[in-house]
Amino acid sequence: MRTSRFWSGLERWRGAAAPALLVSLAAGSHAQPAGERHLQTANALLQRGLYGEAAQEYQAAIGELDEGDRMSEARYGRAIALQREGRVGDAIKQLTRIPDDSNFAFRIDAHVLMTSLLTSEGRFREAAEAAERVLNAGDHPARASTASLRVELLHRADEHARAVDAYMELDPPGDDRLSATVGRASFFAGLSRLDLAEGAEDHAQAARWLDRASAAQESQGFRGQASLLAARAWSQSGEPGRAERSYRDAIEHGSASEAARAGLGLASLQRAAGDASSAVETLRAIRDADLDPDLRARADLELGLAYLESDDPRRAARALDKAIEHDDSELEPTVQYWRAKADLRLGRNEEAAQRLEASFERSWEGPLRAETLYDLGVALERAGDAAGAQASFGTFRQRHADHRLGAEAGLAELTLAARTGDGTEIARLGERLLDRYPEFEQA
């Protein structure tokens, strides 16, 4: 059974506690009480790595000893032996039987071991409470690492506000001397800060903590993830320059999946800055990697958008066709919409209309659903279907009057009606248009 990577109750026992206890017991007389003899034997067996036999001797000692410090030592030793035998639940039971007011020599070590065992069992809220007992017990070699671990435990227990507070209580380390444990705490504090974030400053604070984690976690497998999350937080805080640096760090140091996601984020920043050509290069590098279908579909979609913004609809169409091949039901309406836009740019108006009509008739919701209906009207008008275009614009106006394209849809509907020469219909639409969009009266 795995325990925390930061410390091990057994190693602390074997490295310091057990030898000290053995020396003290060896000084006793041959006429020791039975409980003491069992305890001494158990300590020797534990030291030799004979954990099953040690557990039995500790149990015999527990049956003979009176309640007190020696009983607590026996329970602590048995807990270590049981943990090494893989009986974590039984080890936890032994530790819970040690009285809270016990002052035996390894009282803090027992709290450290309890924290480790509860963590390995996924009982994070209880583990955080055990960690707090370590911190409240006084000086101990594991105090600093336990304080850092407590941040992680509170985050995993969904105690995000407490995790942030616990992190703020840590002694701030020098930026060039970040320990692995504090870096790990920075990672989980950053995650909790993101969970609580309400504005740009909250996202900026989370990004700073995640950047700190990235600087400290090269050997712990968190650097790519921390940099990726920091980049997204910097974007949310309105700092694209810092976001770009973090995205590039994730690309360089993250896993293949993290690097691909960072590349998608970086390409989005580049497109937003009007640098579609750089976005194309970033995305082409992503597509050369070994990606899962979902990421590849998203990369092809983003590449198609970058090509459209680079005024290259032919390549955009090819990239979007590849995205369609991945059969991603979540992305398909979006991909089909932009594929139709490429058709419109290429003068393939009938094909665009067919795509948009088929997409609109599907049951889906999203920010592009309204645009799909509007562009269907555009495609039908360009394909020579004035009646169909007028109907599409009319439906758009009725359903999405407050949309940014609402006025344009109403004007297009009126223009198409004027081609029919139906004066009554033109007057009705014109009156409705002016009533809803009075700015047209001045124009």
N, C-alpha and C positions, 0 to 999 in steps of 0.2 A: 504493500500500500504506500503510495507516494505521500510525502508530507511536504511542508513548505521548503522552497529552495533556499531560504535564508539561513535556516538553522535546524538542528536536529536535537531533540531531547536526548536521544541515545548518545550521540557523540559528545554532548556536554557532560553526560554522566560518565562515559568512558574516559573522557579526556581530563576531567577534574574531580567531579563529585565522587564517582565510584572509588578511585584510588584513595582519596582522602578518607572516605568512610571505612575502607578496608584497613587502613593504617590504624584508625582509632579502635576498630574492633579487635585487631590483632593484639592490642595491648591488654586485652581483658584476660581474666584467669581461665583456667580449664574448667572451673566450676560455674560456667555461665548458665543462666536459665535457658530452658529449651527454646524460647522465642528468640533470644539473642543468638543462639547457635544456628538456628535456621536462617536467621537474617544474615549472619556472617557467611554461611555456606552459599546462600542465594547471591550475595554480592560477588563472591568468587566465581560462581558459575556464569553470572552475567558478564564479568570481566573477560572470561574465556570464550564468550559467544555462544554458550550453551543455553539458549533462551527458553526452550521448553522445560528443561530441568530447573532453571532459575525460577521460572514462574511457579513451579510446584513448591519449591522451597520457600518462596515468598508467601505463598498461600498458607503453608504450614506455620510460618512466623506470625502471620496475621491471626491465625487461630490461637496462638499462645500469648501474644503481647497484649498489654493493657492499652486502652486508648491514650494517645499522647504523641510526642514527637517521634518515638521509635516506630509506632504503628504507622504514622504518616510516611516515614521513610520506606517502610515495607510496601505500602500501597504505591508509592511513587516508583520504586524499583520494579514491582510487579507490572505496573502500567508500561514501563519501558520494555520489559520482556514480552508482554502480550503484543505490543505494537510491532516488535520485530518478528513475531510469529504471524503477523497479519490480522490479528484479532483487535482491530481498532476500536470497535464498539465496546468490547470488554475493558480495554485500556481506559477508555473515557469513563466508564463506570467506576473504576478504581480511583481515578483522580477526583471524581465528584464526591467520593467518600472522605476525602481529606478535609477536615474542618476549616472553615474560613479563617478562624482565629489561630490556626496552627502556626507555630514559629520554628518548625524544624529547619534544618540547615539548607534544605533544597526547596524551600517553599516557592521562591520565584521561578526556579527551574520547572517546577510542577505546572505553574501557570503558562510558562513558555511552551511546554510540551502539550498542554491542553489546547492552546491556541493552534498549534501545528496539527493536532489530530482532528479538531473540529473543522479546520480549513480543508483537510484532505477528504472529509466527509461531505463537504459542501454546505456545512451549517454556519454560514458566514456571519449571521447576526450574533450567534452565540460565541463564535470565534473572536469577533470584535470586542465582545464583553470580556473575554478572557485576556485579550491583548491589553485592554484598559487596566485590568488587574495587575498585569506586569508593569505597566507604566506607573501605577500608583504605589507599587511595592518598594520603590527605591532604586538605587544604582544597581546595574546589572550589565554584563557584557552584551546581552541581547536587547537592551533597551532601545537603542537607536533603530535597529532593523525592525523591531516590533512596532515602533511608532510609525515607520513607513508602511509596514504591512497593514496596520490598522486602517489606513486610508483606502487601500484596495478592498479590504473586507467590508468596510462601510459602503463603498460603491457597489460591490457585488450583492449586498443586502438591500440595495435600493434606498439607502440612507444618504442621498446625494448631498443634502445640506450639511449633514454631519461630516461627510467625507471632505467637503471643501474646508470646513472649519478645522478638521484634524490636520489637513495639509498646511493650512495657514499657521498652525502651531509649531510646525517643524522648524528647526534652526535653518535659516537660508544658507545653503552651501555656496562656495565660490563657483562661478560659472565654469572655471577650468578644472574643477575638482569634483564634479558631480559623481557621487557614488551610484552604483547600480541600484541599490535599494531606494534611494531618494529619487532617482530617475524613474523607477517603476511607480513610486507614489505620485510623481508628477503626471505620469500617463493616466492613472485612474482618477486623479483629481481633475485633470483636464476633461475626461469623459463626464464626470459628475457636473462640472461647470457647464458643459454643453447641454446636459439634460435640464439644467436650470436656467439656461440662457434666455433672456428676454429682449436684448438689444445688442447694438454693435459693441459696446464696451464689454459686455459679458463674453461675447464671442472672441474679442481681442484677448481678454484674460485667459480664456481657455486655450487660445492659440499659443500664447506665451508659455503656458505650462506644458503643452504638448511639444513645443520646440525644445524645452528643457529636457523632456523625456527622450526626445530623439537624440539629443547631444550625449545622453548618458547610456543609451540602451543598445549600442551596436552589437554587443555580444549576447543580448538577451532576446533577440527576435522581435523587438518592438519598434525598431527605428522606422521601417517603411510605413507601418500602420500609423505611428505617431505623426510622421511627417505628412501623410495623406490627410489625416484628420485636422492637423494644424492648418494645412493649406485651405481646406474647406472653411474652417473657422475664420481665417484671415479674409477669405472672400466675403463671408457673411458680415465681417466688420468693415468692409469697404476698403481693404488694403490689398489691391491686386498685386503690387510689387512683392510684398512679403508672401502672398499666396503662391506666386510663381516660383520663388526660391524654395518653398517647402514642397511644391509639386515636383520640382527637379530633384530634390533630395530623395523623395519617395521613389522616383523613377530609377535613381542610381542605386539605392540601398534596399528597396523593398523586394518582396517576392514577385513572381511574374504577374500574379493577379493584382497586387498592389501597384506595381509599376504601370500596368495597363489602365487601371482606374485613375491613377495620377496623370497619365497621358491624356485621358479623356478630359479631366479637369483643366489641364494646361491648355489643351486645344480650345476649350470653351473660353478661357481667358483671352487667348490670342484672337479668336474670332470677335469677342466683345470689344477688343482694342482695335479692330479693323485690320488685323494682320492675318488675313485668311491664308496667305501663302505659307506662313510659318505653321499655321494649324494643319495644313495639308501635310507638311513634312513630319510633324509630330504624329499624326494619325497613321501615316503610311508606315512609320516605324512600329507602331502598335500592332498593325495588321500582320506584320512579319513574325510576330511572336506566337507562341503556342497558347492560344486562349480558349476558354470555354465558349460554347455557342452564344451565351447571353452577352458576354463582353465583346465578342467579335461582331455581333449584330449591332451593338451600340457604337462600336468603332466605325463600322461601315456607314451607319446613319450619320454620325458626326462628319465623316469624310465627305459624304454626299453634300451636307450643308456647307462645308468649307469650299467644295468645288463650285456650288451655286454662288457663293459669295465671291468667288474668284472669277465669275462670269465664264464658267466652263460647264454648261449644263449637260454636255455629252458624257463627260467623265462622272458628273454627279449622278446621272441616270445609271451608269454601270455600277457605281458604288452602292446605290440604293437598291438595285436589283439583287446584289449580293446580300444586303441586309434582309430583303424579303425571303431569300432562300433559307435563312435560318429559322423561319417559321416561329417567330416570337410573337405570341398572341397579344402580349402587352404592348409591344412596340408597333405592331402592324398598322394600326390606323395612322400613327404619326409618319411611319415610313411611306405608306401609300399616299398620304397628303403631299409630302415633299417630292415623291416620285412624279405625281401629277404636276407639280410646279415645274419640274424639269421638262416634262412634256410640253407645257405651255411655253416655256422659254425656247423650245425647239420647234414650235409651231405645230405640234401634234395635238391639236385641240380636241378632236374626237376621242383620242385615247385618254387624254386628261379628263374629259367629261365622264367617260366610262369608269375610270378609276375613282373619281370623286363621288359619283352617284353610288357605286357599289360600297364605298367606305361609309357614306352618310347613312345608307340604309341599314348598316349594322348597328347593333345595340351597344353603344359605348359612350362614355362621357370623358371629356378632357378639354383642355384649353383650345385645341384646334378644331373642335367640332363645329363651332360657329364659322370659322374661316373656311372649313370644308364646304359648307353650304354656300357661302359667298363666292368662293372660287368656282364652284359648280356653275353658278350663273355666268361668271366671266367666260368659262370654257364653252358653255352652250352658246353664248352670244358669238364668240369667235368662230364656232363651228357652224354658224348660220341658223341655229334654232332659237329664234327670237322669242317665241312663245314660251319655250321651256326656260329660257334665261329670265324672262319677266316673272314667271312663276317662282323661280328660285329666289330672285331678289325680293319678291313680295313676301315669301315665307320667312326669309331672313329678317326683313323689316318688322314683321309681326312678332317673331320670337326673340329678336335681339335688338330691340329699339335703342337700348343704351350702350350697345357695343360701339367701339371706336369706328367701325365701318358702317354703322347704322345709317348715317346721312348719305354716304356714297351709295349704299344699296337702294335707298329711297330715290335718289336722283337717277340711278341706272334704271330703275323700274319705270320712272316717269319718262325717261328718254325713249325706252323701248315702246311704251304705250303711245308716244307721239308718232312713231312710225306707222301705227295702225290707222291713224286719222280719226280715232274715236274721241271726239271733243268732250263728251260727258265724262268718260273715264279719265281723260287727261286733267280735266278741271277737278275731279274728285281727288286724284292722286296729288295734284299740285297743292290743293288746299290742305290736305293731310300733311304733306311734306313741310309746308310753311308753318303749320300749327305746331308740329313736333320739333322742327329745326328752324327757328325764326331767323337765324343768321343768313339763310338763303335769300330772304326778302331784300336785304341790303345789297347782296351780290346781284 
